[in-house]
Amino acid sequence: MKTLITDIKRFAIHDGDGVRTTVFFKGCSLKCIWCHNPETIKFDKQIAFFEHKCISCGICSKICSNHQFKKGKHIINRNECIKCGKCANECPTKSLCIYGKEMDTNEICEILLKDKSFYDMDNGVITLSGGECLLQSEACLEILKEMKNYGINTAVDTCGYVSKKNIDDVLPYTDTFLYDLKAMDENLHIQLTGKSNKLILENLKYIDSCGKNTEIRIPFVPLHNDGEVIEAGKFLQGLKNVTKIRVLPYHNLAESKYLALNYEDTLPKKLPTEKEIENAKSTLRSYGLNVI
């Protein structure tokens, strides 16, 4: 089965325990204002241009007429670009790249299995992430089933804004869900992500009722969702299979990607302080939660 991904990262350190490989699927139903992987939001291939890397060599314009140089400025006709990647392949400074690669699930599995010996030695995991990987749940199912055939631990990183069927597709073959909790107030959630959180909270309760281990990831963004910690603690206190909670300090390191993709930069300016993060952790621990 063909599926669209943005990257496969071997020896990842942020998406599960132990040595692991993470597959980043392309496409997401949410549009979080702080998204640090904006290249995974849209469901199709995209061309990105990192202007600060460009040396105006003109090689791309000789390959494709959609690249022009006017008064020393590199102009891309994005509307006519077919995302073939020829310009990116020849760019000497890698200022051009294509986000989105169609791959067969068998090909993905072959890459994941290359590191099986490391998974075995270090209680490793393969993680399916995104974007939102469960929007391509059939492809996820094929990959997860193959990993379980080899006895490999599996994790699914999800925002939860998917149908219950998509969750059911992968449920039997997922050892751990890595679940994002961005805001408890529905109106605030809509403001920050563009979508209601009702389905997200319902799905989290459903996964918990199925007895699946779940790690909660709470992005902490000052002046935006920092007032949601108490309500999050109250909600999570009622779940039975939450194994741990991570409070993720917001960062704005993706700013160059927004520019490269010609996106509006929605990244908040204020970064969290160490004290703010520790206070959030302490608040969650006061509800008897395992905050790491």
Disulfide bonds with the S-S distance in Angstrom:
none
